[in-house]
Amino acid sequence: MKVNGQCHCGKIKLKAEVSEDMMMACHCRDCQVFSGAPFRSVAVTAAENVQIEGEAKEYVKVGDSGNESIQVFCGDCGSQMYATDVEKTMFKIRAGFLEQHIKLFLKNTFLVVQLRLGCQTLIITCG
């Protein structure tokens, strides 16, 4: 499915080809904090399927898993656009800003439960 969208102020535009089978919801704590909601819905696709127009801000976030990901957002309006691995091979496009968001249905969910036991954190992932 072809999708497109732009940040709130319109300075960054994105077009992509995504598979409906690669729509996911992540309930990890990072996604909750980033989205301000119980989960974040994303369309996962390979870099060659994504076209970006405009210059976005990015920073590297180290998750509780220890994995690094690049978080990308508009530096003017703050809209969250996507996340990608440090090699920029796979993109997790934030579904909320896509014009086709109503047509994208979640097929997968990743539920991450963090149990804090003294000084240790146990992370259980279901997906």
Secondary structure, DSSP 4 states (H G I P E B T S, - for coil): -EEEEE-TTSS-EEEEE--GGGEEEE-SHHHHHHHTSS-EEEEEEEGGGEEEES--EEEEEE-TTS-EEEEEE-TTT--EEEEE-TT--EEEEEGGGBTTGGG----EEEEEEEEEETTEEEEEEE-
